[in-house]
Amino acid sequence: MSTGKILPIADAAETWRYTRGLLARHRAPLVVITVANTVAAVAGLVGPLVLGKLVDAVIDGTTVEVARNLVLVAAAAVVLQALITRFAQRRAMVFGETVFADMREEFVETVTALPLSTVETAGTGDLIARTTRDVGRIQNAVRFGVPRLVIAVVTLVLTVVMSMIVSPLVALGMFVGVPVLVTVARWYLKRATPAYQRESAAYARLDGTVTESVEGARTIDALRIGRRRTTRGDEDLHEAFEAELGTLNLRTVLFPGVDFAFMLAPITVLVWGAFLASEGTVTIGMVATVVMYAYQLQGPIWELIFWLDEIQVAATSLSRIIGVRLVPADRTAGDAVPVDEEVRGVDVRYAYRAGTDVLHGIDLDLRVGERLAIVGPSGSGKSTLGRMLAGIHPPTGGTVKVGGVPLVDLPLEDLRKHVALVTQEHHVFVGSLAENLRLAKIDAGDDELMDALRAVDAHGWVESLDDGLATEVGSGGYKLTPAQAQQIALARLVLLDPHTLVLDEATSLLDPRAARHLERSLNAVLEGRTVVAIAHRLHTAHDADRVAVLDGGRITEIGPHDELVAAGGEYAKLWHSWQHE
Amino acid sequence: MSVVLRTVLVVRSLPLADPGTPPLRGPLTLLLWLARKQVRVLLVAMLFGVVGFTCSAFQPFFLGRIIDSASASGLDRTTWSWAGLMLGVGLVWIAANAIGHRWDIAAWMQAAFRTSQLVTRTVSRSGHNITKELPTGEVVSSVANDTMRIGEIFGIAAQTIGSIATYGIVVVLMLNQSFTLGLVIALGLPVVAAILALLVKPLQKRQKEQRDAQGRLTTLGADTVSGLRVLRGIGGEKVFTGRYRTQSQKVRQTGVDVAGTQSVLDALQILLPGLFIALVVYLGAVEAIAGRITTGQLVAFYGYASFLSWPVHLLVQSVNVVTKAHVAAGKVIKVLQVVPATGADASTAEMPPADVPLVDETSGVTLRPGRVVALVSADPDESADVAIRMGRFDDAGEVGTPVTLGGVRLAELDKDELRERIVVADATPSLFSGRLAGELDVRDSANAEALLRAMHIADAHDVLDSLPDGIDGEIPEKGRSLSGGQRQRVALARALLTDPEILMLIEPTSAVDAHTEARIAQRLTDWRRGRTTLIVTASPLVLDHVDDVIFLEDGSVVTHGTHRELLDLPTTAEGGREAARYRRVVGRSLDDDLDLELDELLDTANAQEGGTA
C-alpha cells in the first residue's frame, strides 16, 4: 500500500504536447534569440570568405591595401559577431532560466494539489525523487540544451547554405562524411539514453548508500557493520564503474566515427576542389573558403550530438514530471451543505486492491462531542478506517457523511473545517515557527498563534526561544524535539478548529513520557470536539467515552471502557495484562 | 597486435582493493598524492594527448601544401600524395583521440573513485563523530560532487598538456616559415588565454551563488513533498507554493547574473581569437604579396591560428577545473579528518573472560551474567544514556564516566572484540536498504530458521507479508516503505540475531501497539532468559517479564527488585519510598494533578493483589 508505483508517467505524445505548449508560451524570446544568433552566425561566416578572397587576390596579384581592407572587413565581422553573441547568448541563457523556473513552479503547484488519497497511498519517496532528481536532470537540458541546440542548428544550416552560395560544386565535397556521421550518430543515440541512465542510477545509489551510512553512523558502530557498509559502497562504485565503462565504450565508437567523417570532408573538398580548380570551374580561394567552412561545421555538429543525447535523457525525466499532472482527481466537490456536525459511516468498505477488502462493511455513528478510541492489532484496518472517517479516501463501498453530506463531496477547504486527520507523521517545515502554524490559518495574528500554543502547553518553550515565533525551524534551522514538533501540529489543529478530529496514533512515536504529557494537553484542547483516537496505548482507551475494538476489518466490540472490561472479551484481557493484575 | 590493442583499450577495474592512506595536510598535498598514486595512467594519457594534438596540428600544414600543389598543378600525383599523407596522419590522430579519451576517463575515474572510497571508509568507521562534526549533506556532497571535481583535474590534464605541447610545435612550424608570424603567435596566445582566465573567478563566484540558491530551492521542494501529507491534511498549500515561487525566482535571478558574465566570456572567446586570426592573416597576406610565403602557407597560417583557439580554450577550462578541484579537495579533507568516536587508539588491555559483570560506575548499574534486567528512570533519556555509555560509543566523551567489564575499562579493550560481545540497539536504530535477509543477519551467521525465529520474537511477520519476496524482498532506502512500528520490530530482530553475550535494548517497543508489545515482551524475555540482557523501558507489559528491575533517579540506582516486588512493597517499608516513586513512573501519568488519582489506583491494585493472595 505504500509502494511508489501509483504515480503515472506521461507517454511520448503527452510529453511532446507539453513541450510544444511550453515553447509556444515563450515564443517571443525564442524568436529573438533565433534571430540574434542567426546574425551572429552570419558574421562568423565572414572569416573564411575573406580568406578565400585574399587567396584569389594574392594569386591574381594585388596590393597590401586591398589585403588590409579585406582583413578589416573580417575584423569588423568578428567584432560584430562578438557583440551580438554577448547579447544573444545572454538572452538565450535567460530564456532557459525563465522556462525552467516556469516548469518547476508549475510542477510544485501540481504536486501540492495532488488528490489526498494519492498523497496518502503513493508514499513520498517517488514524489521526492521527481521533485529533486528529475527536476535536476531536466534543468541542464532546459537551461542550456534548448538554447544551445537553437544556436547549433542555426549555425549548421547557415554554414551549409553559405558554402553552397560560395560554390555549390565544391560544397558537394562537404557531404561525403554525412553517411558515416549519420550512421554512427544514430547508432550512438539509440544506445546512449539507457547507458547514461544506468550511470546516473548508479551514482544515485552511491549517494543513497553514503546518506544511509552517515545517518546510521551510530547503528553501524553498534552492530559493528562498518566493513559491510564499506563493501556496499565499493559495490556501488563498481556498478558506477561498469556504467561509466558502458558509456565510454559507446564513445569509443562515436568519437572515431564522427572524427573520421570530420576529417574526410576537408580532404575531399581539397582533392575535389583541386580537380575543379584545374578545370577552371572554381578558384583556389573558393576551395579555401569551403574547406574552412567544413572545419567550422565540427563545433555545431558536436553540440548537436551532445545535446540530443542529454535531451533524450531529460525527456524520460520530463515524462515523470508531467506524469504527476495526469493523476486524476479522486472527488468532485458538490454544493450540498452539511445540516449538522454528525459523522456517520454506513457499510464502509475499502480495498487497496480490487477484491480484497480491508474493511468489511463498517457501520459507525460518532456521537457529537464523544471520545471514541479505536484499538486493535496491527493490520486490523484501524488507520484505513481513520482515513475514511476523515474523508482522505473515498470508500470503495458505503459512505461516510457529515450532516448528511458525503465527506468526499465537500470542497477541500470546507472538509478541513469539519474533520481533520492527525497522523504519527510530524513534519516540521523549513521556515519560521509562525509560518509552520499559519498553514492552518493564513491570516492568524501573533496573539492567536500564541493562544493556540498555550492551549497545547507549548507557549513556554516558544517564548523562551530568542526569536520566539520567528525562530527558523526545519531542516537547517532550530531542531525541535519530536514532542515539540507534535505540539506544533496540535496547535495547528487548534487554529484549524474542526468539529471532528481523527488522531491516528498521533503520539505513538514519542517516548512514553512525552506521549502521556501530550495526550493530557490534548484532553484540554479537544474539549467540545468529536474525537476518534486510533490508539495503541491503553490509557487513551481508558479515558475515552467509548472503545471500538477492530479486528480483521470488522468492529468486534464497541462500548464504554468499563462495560468492555466487564464483558471479559479481548479488550478486557489486554487491559488486565496492562494493569498487571 | 591484439595484445597491444587490448592493453591500450582496457580500463583498470574499480574500485581498488585498497585506496591507500592519504596525507591530510592540505588540498594540494592530497591532489599530489592522488597524482602519484596513478602516475602511470596519467603518463599514458598524456602520451596519447600529445600524439593526438600533434597530428591535428599538422592538418593546416598539409592543407597549405595541397592548396599550393593544386594551384600549381591541379589534381596531380603531388596533390594526391599530400592528401594521402593528410589522411594517414589524420587517422593516427583519430585513433590517438579515441584511445586517449579512454585513458582520460580512466584517470578521472581512478582519482574520483579512490577519493570516494576514502570517504566511505571514513564514514563506516567514524561512529557518531561524523554527524557530530559535519552536516549529512556535506558528507554526501563530498562523494556526489567533490570527488568528481577532483577527478576532473586528472581527466583534463592530458588534453591540456597535449595542447600546450602542440602550441610549441605550431610556434616552431611558423617560426620556420615566417619569423614575425611565429613571434606573434608565440606571444599573442598566452596573452589571450590570460585575459580570458581573468573572467573565470567572477564566473565561478556567480555560479556558486546560483548553485547555493538552487540548493535552497531543492531543499524547499523536497521539504514540501516530505511534509505533503501533513500539508494536504490541514491546508496551507498556497503558502508553500508561494514560498517556492519566490525562491525559484531568486534562483532565476542568479542565473541571469551568471548569464551576464558567461556571455561576456563567450563573446571574448570569439573576439580575441578572431582578431588574432585577422592579424595573422593580414601579416600573412603581406608576406604572400611580397612573395615571401606561398598562398598555401597563408591558408595554413589561418588554419594554425584557428587551431590555436583549442589550447586557449583548454587552458581557460583547466584554470576553472583546477580552482574547483582545489576547493573540493579541501572539503574532502574535512571529511577524512573525522576521527572515529571509539577505538581510534589501539587496545591496551587483555579482553576479560566471559561471564563477568558489566558495571557503569557512575550510576552504579551492574549487569550480572545471565540476568534479564530492565532499567527504569523517570527521565527516559537518563536511562538511555546509561545504556549507551555501557555500549562505549564515545571514548573522548566517556573519559569521566568509566564503564568496566570484569574490572577492565571498556575504552582500553579492542573495539571489534568488544562489539562482538556487547551489542546495544538504540531507541531509533537505522535500517539500511538491501535484501531483508541480508540486512537482518549482519553477522552473516544465521540460517533461515534463525531468521524466521528472530522475526517471530520481534512479531514482525507482517513485514514479511508486506514485501513482495518476503525474507528475500528488498528494503528501500532507510526502510522508507515500512511503518515506524515495522521498522522498530525489524531492527529488534536484527539486534537479536547478533546473539551477543550482552544485549542492551533501548525502548525496543515504543512504537508498537499494546497487543504486539505484549507478545514481544513475552517472547523476547523467554529467548534471552539466562543470557545477560538489559532493556530500557517503562512499559509494564515488558517490566512484568524481566528477572530484575533497576530504578534510576538523578543518574544513580536507588532501588531494584522484580517488577512485582516493587509494585507490592508498602511505602512504609525499607526502600518503600523509592518503590512508590517507581510506581509513579511506570504508572499511567506523571502529572502532578493526576498523582492522587494514581495513588488511589495503585492502592486499589495493591488491595486487590492482597485480596487474591
Chai-1 contact restraints between the chains, C-beta under 6 A:
chainA,res_idxA,chainB,res_idxB,connection_type,confidence,min_distance_angstrom,max_distance_angstrom,comment,restraint_id
A,S2,B,S481,contact,1.0,0.0,6.0,A-B,restraint_1
A,L51,B,Y302,contact,1.0,0.0,6.0,A-B,restraint_2
A,L54,B,A285,contact,1.0,0.0,6.0,A-B,restraint_3
A,V55,B,T295,contact,1.0,0.0,6.0,A-B,restraint_4
A,V58,B,A288,contact,1.0,0.0,6.0,A-B,restraint_5
A,V58,B,T295,contact,1.0,0.0,6.0,A-B,restraint_6
A,I59,B,T295,contact,1.0,0.0,6.0,A-B,restraint_7
A,V64,B,V286,contact,1.0,0.0,6.0,A-B,restraint_8
A,V64,B,I289,contact,1.0,0.0,6.0,A-B,restraint_9
A,A67,B,A285,contact,1.0,0.0,6.0,A-B,restraint_10
A,V71,B,A278,contact,1.0,0.0,6.0,A-B,restraint_11
A,V71,B,V281,contact,1.0,0.0,6.0,A-B,restraint_12
A,V71,B,Y282,contact,1.0,0.0,6.0,A-B,restraint_13
A,A74,B,A278,contact,1.0,0.0,6.0,A-B,restraint_14
A,A75,B,A278,contact,1.0,0.0,6.0,A-B,restraint_15
A,V78,B,G274,contact,1.0,0.0,6.0,A-B,restraint_16
A,V78,B,L275,contact,1.0,0.0,6.0,A-B,restraint_17
A,Q81,B,I270,contact,1.0,0.0,6.0,A-B,restraint_18
A,A82,B,A267,contact,1.0,0.0,6.0,A-B,restraint_19
A,A82,B,I270,contact,1.0,0.0,6.0,A-B,restraint_20
A,A82,B,L271,contact,1.0,0.0,6.0,A-B,restraint_21
A,T85,B,D266,contact,1.0,0.0,6.0,A-B,restraint_22
A,T85,B,A267,contact,1.0,0.0,6.0,A-B,restraint_23
A,T85,B,I270,contact,1.0,0.0,6.0,A-B,restraint_24
A,R86,B,S263,contact,1.0,0.0,6.0,A-B,restraint_25
A,R86,B,A267,contact,1.0,0.0,6.0,A-B,restraint_26
A,Q89,B,S263,contact,1.0,0.0,6.0,A-B,restraint_27
A,Q89,B,D266,contact,1.0,0.0,6.0,A-B,restraint_28
A,R90,B,A259,contact,1.0,0.0,6.0,A-B,restraint_29
A,R90,B,S263,contact,1.0,0.0,6.0,A-B,restraint_30
A,M93,B,A259,contact,1.0,0.0,6.0,A-B,restraint_31
A,V94,B,V256,contact,1.0,0.0,6.0,A-B,restraint_32
A,V94,B,A259,contact,1.0,0.0,6.0,A-B,restraint_33
A,E97,B,R252,contact,1.0,0.0,6.0,A-B,restraint_34
A,E97,B,G255,contact,1.0,0.0,6.0,A-B,restraint_35
A,A101,B,S248,contact,1.0,0.0,6.0,A-B,restraint_36
A,A101,B,R252,contact,1.0,0.0,6.0,A-B,restraint_37
A,R104,B,S248,contact,1.0,0.0,6.0,A-B,restraint_38
A,E105,B,R245,contact,1.0,0.0,6.0,A-B,restraint_39
A,E105,B,S248,contact,1.0,0.0,6.0,A-B,restraint_40
A,V108,B,G221,contact,1.0,0.0,6.0,A-B,restraint_41
A,V108,B,T241,contact,1.0,0.0,6.0,A-B,restraint_42
A,V108,B,Y244,contact,1.0,0.0,6.0,A-B,restraint_43
A,E109,B,T241,contact,1.0,0.0,6.0,A-B,restraint_44
A,T112,B,E237,contact,1.0,0.0,6.0,A-B,restraint_45
A,T112,B,F240,contact,1.0,0.0,6.0,A-B,restraint_46
A,T112,B,T241,contact,1.0,0.0,6.0,A-B,restraint_47
A,L116,B,R232,contact,1.0,0.0,6.0,A-B,restraint_48
A,V119,B,L228,contact,1.0,0.0,6.0,A-B,restraint_49
A,V119,B,R229,contact,1.0,0.0,6.0,A-B,restraint_50
A,V119,B,R232,contact,1.0,0.0,6.0,A-B,restraint_51
A,T124,B,V225,contact,1.0,0.0,6.0,A-B,restraint_52
A,T124,B,S226,contact,1.0,0.0,6.0,A-B,restraint_53
A,G125,B,R480,contact,1.0,0.0,6.0,A-B,restraint_54
A,L127,B,V225,contact,1.0,0.0,6.0,A-B,restraint_55
A,I128,B,A222,contact,1.0,0.0,6.0,A-B,restraint_56
A,I128,B,V225,contact,1.0,0.0,6.0,A-B,restraint_57
A,T131,B,G221,contact,1.0,0.0,6.0,A-B,restraint_58
A,T131,B,A222,contact,1.0,0.0,6.0,A-B,restraint_59
A,T131,B,V225,contact,1.0,0.0,6.0,A-B,restraint_60
A,T132,B,T218,contact,1.0,0.0,6.0,A-B,restraint_61
A,T132,B,A222,contact,1.0,0.0,6.0,A-B,restraint_62
A,D207,B,V140,contact,1.0,0.0,6.0,A-B,restraint_63
A,D207,B,A144,contact,1.0,0.0,6.0,A-B,restraint_64
A,G208,B,E477,contact,1.0,0.0,6.0,A-B,restraint_65
A,V210,B,V140,contact,1.0,0.0,6.0,A-B,restraint_66
A,V210,B,V143,contact,1.0,0.0,6.0,A-B,restraint_67
A,T211,B,V140,contact,1.0,0.0,6.0,A-B,restraint_68
A,E212,B,F432,contact,1.0,0.0,6.0,A-B,restraint_69
A,S213,B,V123,contact,1.0,0.0,6.0,A-B,restraint_70
A,V214,B,V123,contact,1.0,0.0,6.0,A-B,restraint_71
A,V214,B,I130,contact,1.0,0.0,6.0,A-B,restraint_72
A,V214,B,T136,contact,1.0,0.0,6.0,A-B,restraint_73
A,V214,B,V139,contact,1.0,0.0,6.0,A-B,restraint_74
A,E215,B,T136,contact,1.0,0.0,6.0,A-B,restraint_75
A,E215,B,S430,contact,1.0,0.0,6.0,A-B,restraint_76
A,G216,B,S430,contact,1.0,0.0,6.0,A-B,restraint_77
A,A217,B,G127,contact,1.0,0.0,6.0,A-B,restraint_78
A,A217,B,H128,contact,1.0,0.0,6.0,A-B,restraint_79
A,A217,B,I130,contact,1.0,0.0,6.0,A-B,restraint_80
A,A217,B,T131,contact,1.0,0.0,6.0,A-B,restraint_81
A,R218,B,H128,contact,1.0,0.0,6.0,A-B,restraint_82
A,R218,B,D426,contact,1.0,0.0,6.0,A-B,restraint_83
A,T219,B,P429,contact,1.0,0.0,6.0,A-B,restraint_84
A,T219,B,S430,contact,1.0,0.0,6.0,A-B,restraint_85
A,D221,B,G127,contact,1.0,0.0,6.0,A-B,restraint_86
A,A222,B,V424,contact,1.0,0.0,6.0,A-B,restraint_87
A,L223,B,V442,contact,1.0,0.0,6.0,A-B,restraint_88
A,R224,B,R419,contact,1.0,0.0,6.0,A-B,restraint_89
A,I225,B,V442,contact,1.0,0.0,6.0,A-B,restraint_90
A,G226,B,S124,contact,1.0,0.0,6.0,A-B,restraint_91
A,G226,B,R125,contact,1.0,0.0,6.0,A-B,restraint_92
A,R229,B,S124,contact,1.0,0.0,6.0,A-B,restraint_93
A,T230,B,T120,contact,1.0,0.0,6.0,A-B,restraint_94
A,T230,B,R121,contact,1.0,0.0,6.0,A-B,restraint_95
A,T230,B,S124,contact,1.0,0.0,6.0,A-B,restraint_96
A,G233,B,T120,contact,1.0,0.0,6.0,A-B,restraint_97
A,D234,B,P15,contact,1.0,0.0,6.0,A-B,restraint_98
A,L237,B,P15,contact,1.0,0.0,6.0,A-B,restraint_99
A,L237,B,F113,contact,1.0,0.0,6.0,A-B,restraint_100
A,L237,B,S116,contact,1.0,0.0,6.0,A-B,restraint_101
A,F241,B,L14,contact,1.0,0.0,6.0,A-B,restraint_102
A,E244,B,M109,contact,1.0,0.0,6.0,A-B,restraint_103
A,L248,B,I105,contact,1.0,0.0,6.0,A-B,restraint_104
A,T252,B,A98,contact,1.0,0.0,6.0,A-B,restraint_105
A,F255,B,A98,contact,1.0,0.0,6.0,A-B,restraint_106
A,F255,B,H101,contact,1.0,0.0,6.0,A-B,restraint_107
A,P256,B,I94,contact,1.0,0.0,6.0,A-B,restraint_108
A,P256,B,A98,contact,1.0,0.0,6.0,A-B,restraint_109
A,D259,B,I94,contact,1.0,0.0,6.0,A-B,restraint_110
A,F260,B,I94,contact,1.0,0.0,6.0,A-B,restraint_111
A,M263,B,G90,contact,1.0,0.0,6.0,A-B,restraint_112
A,I267,B,A83,contact,1.0,0.0,6.0,A-B,restraint_113
A,I267,B,M86,contact,1.0,0.0,6.0,A-B,restraint_114
A,I267,B,L87,contact,1.0,0.0,6.0,A-B,restraint_115
A,L270,B,I66,contact,1.0,0.0,6.0,A-B,restraint_116
A,V271,B,A83,contact,1.0,0.0,6.0,A-B,restraint_117
A,A274,B,A70,contact,1.0,0.0,6.0,A-B,restraint_118
A,A274,B,G74,contact,1.0,0.0,6.0,A-B,restraint_119
A,A274,B,L75,contact,1.0,0.0,6.0,A-B,restraint_120
A,A274,B,T79,contact,1.0,0.0,6.0,A-B,restraint_121
A,F275,B,L75,contact,1.0,0.0,6.0,A-B,restraint_122
A,A277,B,A70,contact,1.0,0.0,6.0,A-B,restraint_123
A,S278,B,G74,contact,1.0,0.0,6.0,A-B,restraint_124
A,S278,B,L75,contact,1.0,0.0,6.0,A-B,restraint_125
A,I284,B,S71,contact,1.0,0.0,6.0,A-B,restraint_126
A,A288,B,V299,contact,1.0,0.0,6.0,A-B,restraint_127
A,P377,B,H515,contact,1.0,0.0,6.0,A-B,restraint_128
A,S378,B,D462,contact,1.0,0.0,6.0,A-B,restraint_129
A,S378,B,T516,contact,1.0,0.0,6.0,A-B,restraint_130
A,G379,B,D462,contact,1.0,0.0,6.0,A-B,restraint_131
A,R416,B,G235,contact,1.0,0.0,6.0,A-B,restraint_132
A,L421,B,G233,contact,1.0,0.0,6.0,A-B,restraint_133
A,E425,B,R229,contact,1.0,0.0,6.0,A-B,restraint_134
A,H427,B,S226,contact,1.0,0.0,6.0,A-B,restraint_135
A,H427,B,G227,contact,1.0,0.0,6.0,A-B,restraint_136
A,H427,B,V230,contact,1.0,0.0,6.0,A-B,restraint_137
A,F429,B,G227,contact,1.0,0.0,6.0,A-B,restraint_138
A,V430,B,D223,contact,1.0,0.0,6.0,A-B,restraint_139
A,L439,B,I234,contact,1.0,0.0,6.0,A-B,restraint_140
A,L439,B,G236,contact,1.0,0.0,6.0,A-B,restraint_141
A,A440,B,I234,contact,1.0,0.0,6.0,A-B,restraint_142
A,S475,B,D223,contact,1.0,0.0,6.0,A-B,restraint_143
A,R492,B,I234,contact,1.0,0.0,6.0,A-B,restraint_144
A,L496,B,I234,contact,1.0,0.0,6.0,A-B,restraint_145
A,S508,B,A511,contact,1.0,0.0,6.0,A-B,restraint_146
A,L509,B,G484,contact,1.0,0.0,6.0,A-B,restraint_147
A,L509,B,A511,contact,1.0,0.0,6.0,A-B,restraint_148
A,D511,B,P380,contact,1.0,0.0,6.0,A-B,restraint_149
A,P512,B,A538,contact,1.0,0.0,6.0,A-B,restraint_150
A,R513,B,P380,contact,1.0,0.0,6.0,A-B,restraint_151
A,R516,B,S589,contact,1.0,0.0,6.0,A-B,restraint_152
A,R520,B,D591,contact,1.0,0.0,6.0,A-B,restraint_153
A,H536,B,D513,contact,1.0,0.0,6.0,A-B,restraint_154
A,H536,B,A514,contact,1.0,0.0,6.0,A-B,restraint_155
A,L538,B,A514,contact,1.0,0.0,6.0,A-B,restraint_156
A,H539,B,R588,contact,1.0,0.0,6.0,A-B,restraint_157
A,L574,B,A514,contact,1.0,0.0,6.0,A-B,restraint_158
A,S577,B,A518,contact,1.0,0.0,6.0,A-B,restraint_159
A,H580,B,P540,contact,1.0,0.0,6.0,A-B,restraint_160
A,H580,B,D544,contact,1.0,0.0,6.0,A-B,restraint_161
